[in-house]
Each structure stands twice: as structure tokens, then as C-alpha cells.
Amino acid sequence: MLFKVTALQPAGWSDALKRLLAMENQHDREAYTEAKTDFVQNVLDAGPFE
């Protein structure tokens, strides 16, 4: 799953993403962690928010 941050996004997106990933990967903790890490990396790559 790939998430790209393109604009300011509410912190609620992170919570919603975690819930979605938990449902999709309920039996695969490593897949959940990897997908969440991809999201966090995209946020960091997007740079500082105003």
C-alpha cells in the first residue's frame, strides 16, 4: 500500500490509516509495521508543514 502526502492533512488521517492497516493485516504484524512505516516516510519526505 502506498500513501503519498500531497498537502496538509489532518492528524486524523494517521489514526484512520492505522485502523485500516490493522484490519488489512490483522494476522501479519510485520506487514502492518511496514505499511505504516511507508506512510511515515512519505510524511517526512514531504517536508515541513506550514
Distance bins in CASP14 RR format, pairs under 12 A and 6 or more apart:
PFRMAT RR
TARGET T0000
AUTHOR 0000-0000-0000
RMODE 2
METHOD distances of the structure
MODEL  1
1 17 0 0 0 0 1 0 0 0 0 0 0
1 20 0 0 0 0 1 0 0 0 0 0 0
1 21 1 0 0 1 0 0 0 0 0 0 0
1 24 1 0 0 1 0 0 0 0 0 0 0
1 25 0 0 0 0 1 0 0 0 0 0 0
1 31 0 0 0 0 1 0 0 0 0 0 0
1 32 0 0 0 0 0 1 0 0 0 0 0
1 34 0 0 0 0 1 0 0 0 0 0 0
1 35 1 0 1 0 0 0 0 0 0 0 0
1 36 0 0 0 0 1 0 0 0 0 0 0
1 37 0 0 0 0 0 1 0 0 0 0 0
1 38 1 0 0 1 0 0 0 0 0 0 0
1 39 0 0 0 0 1 0 0 0 0 0 0
1 42 0 0 0 0 0 1 0 0 0 0 0
2 17 0 0 0 0 0 1 0 0 0 0 0
2 34 0 0 0 0 0 1 0 0 0 0 0
2 35 0 0 0 0 1 0 0 0 0 0 0
2 37 0 0 0 0 0 1 0 0 0 0 0
2 38 1 0 0 1 0 0 0 0 0 0 0
2 39 0 0 0 0 1 0 0 0 0 0 0
2 41 0 0 0 0 0 1 0 0 0 0 0
2 42 1 0 0 1 0 0 0 0 0 0 0
3 9 0 0 0 0 1 0 0 0 0 0 0
3 13 0 0 0 0 1 0 0 0 0 0 0
3 14 0 0 0 0 0 1 0 0 0 0 0
3 16 0 0 0 0 0 1 0 0 0 0 0
3 17 1 0 0 1 0 0 0 0 0 0 0
3 18 0 0 0 0 0 1 0 0 0 0 0
3 20 0 0 0 0 0 1 0 0 0 0 0
3 21 0 0 0 0 0 1 0 0 0 0 0
3 35 0 0 0 0 1 0 0 0 0 0 0
3 36 0 0 0 0 1 0 0 0 0 0 0
3 37 0 0 0 0 0 1 0 0 0 0 0
3 38 1 0 0 1 0 0 0 0 0 0 0
3 39 1 0 1 0 0 0 0 0 0 0 0
3 40 0 0 0 0 1 0 0 0 0 0 0
3 41 0 0 0 0 1 0 0 0 0 0 0
3 42 1 0 1 0 0 0 0 0 0 0 0
3 43 0 0 0 0 1 0 0 0 0 0 0
3 45 0 0 0 0 0 1 0 0 0 0 0
3 46 0 0 0 0 0 1 0 0 0 0 0
4 13 0 0 0 0 0 1 0 0 0 0 0
4 38 0 0 0 0 1 0 0 0 0 0 0
4 39 0 0 0 0 1 0 0 0 0 0 0
4 41 0 0 0 0 0 1 0 0 0 0 0
4 42 1 0 1 0 0 0 0 0 0 0 0
4 43 0 0 0 0 1 0 0 0 0 0 0
4 45 0 0 0 0 1 0 0 0 0 0 0
4 46 0 0 0 0 1 0 0 0 0 0 0
5 13 0 0 0 0 1 0 0 0 0 0 0
5 14 0 0 0 0 0 1 0 0 0 0 0
5 17 0 0 0 0 0 1 0 0 0 0 0
5 38 0 0 0 0 0 1 0 0 0 0 0
5 39 0 0 0 0 1 0 0 0 0 0 0
5 40 0 0 0 0 1 0 0 0 0 0 0
5 41 0 0 0 0 1 0 0 0 0 0 0
5 42 1 0 1 0 0 0 0 0 0 0 0
5 43 1 0 1 0 0 0 0 0 0 0 0
5 44 0 0 0 0 1 0 0 0 0 0 0
5 45 1 0 0 1 0 0 0 0 0 0 0
5 46 1 0 1 0 0 0 0 0 0 0 0
5 47 0 0 0 0 1 0 0 0 0 0 0
5 48 0 0 0 0 0 1 0 0 0 0 0
5 49 0 0 0 0 1 0 0 0 0 0 0
6 13 0 0 0 0 0 1 0 0 0 0 0
6 42 0 0 0 0 1 0 0 0 0 0 0
6 43 0 0 0 0 0 1 0 0 0 0 0
6 45 0 0 0 0 0 1 0 0 0 0 0
6 46 1 0 0 1 0 0 0 0 0 0 0
6 47 0 0 0 0 0 1 0 0 0 0 0
6 49 0 0 0 0 0 1 0 0 0 0 0
7 13 0 0 0 0 0 1 0 0 0 0 0
7 43 0 0 0 0 0 1 0 0 0 0 0
7 46 0 0 0 0 1 0 0 0 0 0 0
7 47 0 0 0 0 0 1 0 0 0 0 0
7 49 0 0 0 0 1 0 0 0 0 0 0
7 50 0 0 0 0 0 1 0 0 0 0 0
8 43 0 0 0 0 0 1 0 0 0 0 0
8 46 0 0 0 0 1 0 0 0 0 0 0
8 47 0 0 0 0 0 1 0 0 0 0 0
8 48 0 0 0 0 0 1 0 0 0 0 0
8 49 1 0 1 0 0 0 0 0 0 0 0
8 50 1 0 0 1 0 0 0 0 0 0 0
9 15 0 0 0 0 0 1 0 0 0 0 0
9 16 0 0 0 0 0 1 0 0 0 0 0
9 17 0 0 0 0 0 1 0 0 0 0 0
9 39 0 0 0 0 0 1 0 0 0 0 0
9 42 0 0 0 0 0 1 0 0 0 0 0
9 43 0 0 0 0 1 0 0 0 0 0 0
9 46 0 0 0 0 1 0 0 0 0 0 0
9 49 0 0 0 0 1 0 0 0 0 0 0
10 16 0 0 0 0 1 0 0 0 0 0 0
10 17 0 0 0 0 0 1 0 0 0 0 0
10 49 0 0 0 0 0 1 0 0 0 0 0
11 17 0 0 0 0 0 1 0 0 0 0 0
11 18 0 0 0 0 0 1 0 0 0 0 0
11 43 0 0 0 0 0 1 0 0 0 0 0
11 49 0 0 0 0 0 1 0 0 0 0 0
12 18 0 0 0 0 1 0 0 0 0 0 0
12 19 0 0 0 0 0 1 0 0 0 0 0
12 20 0 0 0 0 0 1 0 0 0 0 0
13 19 0 0 0 0 0 1 0 0 0 0 0
13 20 0 0 0 0 0 1 0 0 0 0 0
13 39 0 0 0 0 1 0 0 0 0 0 0
13 40 0 0 0 0 0 1 0 0 0 0 0
13 42 0 0 0 0 0 1 0 0 0 0 0
13 43 0 0 0 0 1 0 0 0 0 0 0
14 20 0 0 0 0 0 1 0 0 0 0 0
14 21 0 0 0 0 0 1 0 0 0 0 0
14 36 0 0 0 0 1 0 0 0 0 0 0
14 39 1 0 0 1 0 0 0 0 0 0 0
14 40 0 0 0 0 1 0 0 0 0 0 0
14 42 0 0 0 0 0 1 0 0 0 0 0
14 43 0 0 0 0 1 0 0 0 0 0 0
15 21 0 0 0 0 0 1 0 0 0 0 0
15 22 0 0 0 0 0 1 0 0 0 0 0
15 36 0 0 0 0 0 1 0 0 0 0 0
15 39 0 0 0 0 0 1 0 0 0 0 0
16 22 0 0 0 0 0 1 0 0 0 0 0
16 23 0 0 0 0 0 1 0 0 0 0 0
16 39 0 0 0 0 0 1 0 0 0 0 0
17 23 0 0 0 0 0 1 0 0 0 0 0
17 24 0 0 0 0 0 1 0 0 0 0 0
17 25 0 0 0 0 0 1 0 0 0 0 0
17 32 0 0 0 0 0 1 0 0 0 0 0
17 35 0 0 0 0 1 0 0 0 0 0 0
17 36 1 0 0 1 0 0 0 0 0 0 0
17 37 0 0 0 0 0 1 0 0 0 0 0
17 38 0 0 0 0 0 1 0 0 0 0 0
17 39 1 0 1 0 0 0 0 0 0 0 0
17 40 0 0 0 0 1 0 0 0 0 0 0
17 42 0 0 0 0 0 1 0 0 0 0 0
17 43 0 0 0 0 0 1 0 0 0 0 0
18 24 0 0 0 0 0 1 0 0 0 0 0
18 25 0 0 0 0 0 1 0 0 0 0 0
18 32 0 0 0 0 1 0 0 0 0 0 0
18 33 0 0 0 0 0 1 0 0 0 0 0
18 35 0 0 0 0 1 0 0 0 0 0 0
18 36 1 0 0 1 0 0 0 0 0 0 0
18 37 0 0 0 0 0 1 0 0 0 0 0
18 39 0 0 0 0 1 0 0 0 0 0 0
18 40 0 0 0 0 0 1 0 0 0 0 0
19 25 0 0 0 0 0 1 0 0 0 0 0
19 26 0 0 0 0 0 1 0 0 0 0 0
19 32 0 0 0 0 0 1 0 0 0 0 0
19 36 0 0 0 0 0 1 0 0 0 0 0
20 26 0 0 0 0 0 1 0 0 0 0 0
20 32 0 0 0 0 0 1 0 0 0 0 0
20 35 0 0 0 0 1 0 0 0 0 0 0
20 36 0 0 0 0 0 1 0 0 0 0 0
20 39 0 0 0 0 0 1 0 0 0 0 0
21 28 0 0 0 0 0 1 0 0 0 0 0
21 29 0 0 0 0 0 1 0 0 0 0 0
21 30 0 0 0 0 0 1 0 0 0 0 0
21 31 0 0 0 0 1 0 0 0 0 0 0
21 32 1 0 1 0 0 0 0 0 0 0 0
21 33 0 0 0 0 1 0 0 0 0 0 0
21 34 0 0 0 0 1 0 0 0 0 0 0
21 35 1 0 1 0 0 0 0 0 0 0 0
21 36 1 0 1 0 0 0 0 0 0 0 0
21 37 0 0 0 0 0 1 0 0 0 0 0
21 38 0 0 0 0 1 0 0 0 0 0 0
21 39 0 0 0 0 1 0 0 0 0 0 0
21 40 0 0 0 0 0 1 0 0 0 0 0
22 28 0 0 0 0 0 1 0 0 0 0 0
22 29 0 0 0 0 1 0 0 0 0 0 0
22 31 0 0 0 0 0 1 0 0 0 0 0
22 32 1 0 0 1 0 0 0 0 0 0 0
22 33 0 0 0 0 0 1 0 0 0 0 0
22 35 0 0 0 0 0 1 0 0 0 0 0
22 36 0 0 0 0 1 0 0 0 0 0 0
23 31 0 0 0 0 0 1 0 0 0 0 0
23 32 0 0 0 0 1 0 0 0 0 0 0
23 35 0 0 0 0 0 1 0 0 0 0 0
24 31 1 0 0 1 0 0 0 0 0 0 0
24 32 1 0 0 1 0 0 0 0 0 0 0
24 34 0 0 0 0 0 1 0 0 0 0 0
24 35 1 0 0 1 0 0 0 0 0 0 0
24 36 0 0 0 0 0 1 0 0 0 0 0
25 31 1 0 1 0 0 0 0 0 0 0 0
25 32 1 1 0 0 0 0 0 0 0 0 0
25 33 0 0 0 0 1 0 0 0 0 0 0
25 34 0 0 0 0 1 0 0 0 0 0 0
25 35 1 0 0 1 0 0 0 0 0 0 0
25 36 0 0 0 0 1 0 0 0 0 0 0
26 32 0 0 0 0 1 0 0 0 0 0 0
28 34 0 0 0 0 1 0 0 0 0 0 0
28 35 0 0 0 0 1 0 0 0 0 0 0
29 35 0 0 0 0 0 1 0 0 0 0 0
29 36 0 0 0 0 0 1 0 0 0 0 0
30 36 0 0 0 0 0 1 0 0 0 0 0
30 37 0 0 0 0 0 1 0 0 0 0 0
31 37 0 0 0 0 0 1 0 0 0 0 0
31 38 0 0 0 0 0 1 0 0 0 0 0
32 38 0 0 0 0 0 1 0 0 0 0 0
32 39 0 0 0 0 0 1 0 0 0 0 0
33 39 0 0 0 0 0 1 0 0 0 0 0
33 40 0 0 0 0 0 1 0 0 0 0 0
34 40 0 0 0 0 0 1 0 0 0 0 0
34 41 0 0 0 0 0 1 0 0 0 0 0
35 41 0 0 0 0 0 1 0 0 0 0 0
35 42 0 0 0 0 0 1 0 0 0 0 0
36 42 0 0 0 0 0 1 0 0 0 0 0
36 43 0 0 0 0 0 1 0 0 0 0 0
37 43 0 0 0 0 0 1 0 0 0 0 0
37 44 0 0 0 0 0 1 0 0 0 0 0
38 44 0 0 0 0 0 1 0 0 0 0 0
38 45 0 0 0 0 0 1 0 0 0 0 0
39 45 0 0 0 0 0 1 0 0 0 0 0
39 46 0 0 0 0 0 1 0 0 0 0 0
40 46 0 0 0 0 0 1 0 0 0 0 0
41 47 0 0 0 0 0 1 0 0 0 0 0
43 49 0 0 0 0 1 0 0 0 0 0 0
END
